[in-house]
Every structure is written in C-alpha cells, then in structure tokens.
Amino acid sequence: MAPSRRSVADWLLLAIAIEKTVQHTFVTWAFAANRFDLRTQVVPPWEVLMVSGGVVAVLFAVAAFGVWRWRAWAPTLLVALALFDIGGEFVGQGTVVIDLVVSFIVAVVLLPLAWRARPRYEAQAG
C-alpha cells in the first residue's frame, strides 16, 4: 500500500524521471533529424547513441510510471539509468575530462536520490 503523502524526494524522483524522458526523447529526435549539428559533436557512431537514447527514454518513462505507482523496482531502475547516463556522457564526449552539462549534473543528483529511496519503495511492496 502506498503512503498517503509523497515526500519531496519522491516528487523529485518523479520530476527527474520525466525530465530525463523528455531530454532523451529530444536528443533521439535531434540525432534522427540531424538537428543542431549533433551528429558531428559525438565521438561514437551517432546511430548507436540515437538507438540507445531512445531505449533509455522509454526506460525513464517506465521508471516514472513505477515511481508514480510506488513500485519497488522503480528506484533501482533509476539508479541503473543514472549510472548509464553518467557513463554515456563520457562515451559521447569521448574523453575522461568532460564538459559538465546539465544532463550530467541531473544524473549525478538522481543517483543518490534514487539509491536512498530504494528501502522506502521496497517497504511499500512488502
């Protein structure tokens, strides 16, 4: 049974999951439509980044649904997606010394937020 009220952390998880869904959908579209000269700004093949970005967008949407429905797996999925997003910035930029973009900072914020939410969501399932 879900708690009667969501905490600020729960609303943040939901907001970040939705923001990440929109962001990855937009970037996937930008790769597909060759907008903003994005294809030339990445090191790996843009097709790989486009497909993986689309998959990640869908998974962030699934995670947002899970957070909304108090599913025990939702914070764990968000942890995995945050790690993938953080790693993706290094891969996409092709270097260990990366430009700190908002996407990276949001993923870094998401990681401990989702990790700390896991026990709370698992308790709701049990």
Secondary structure, DSSP 8 states (H G I E B T S, - for coil): ---SS--HHHHHHHHHHHHHHHHHHHHHHHHHHT-TTGGGG-SS-HHHHHHHHHHHHHHHHHHHHHHHTT-TTHHHHHHHHHHHHHHHHHHHHTSSS----HHHHHHHHHHHHHHHHHHHHHHHH-
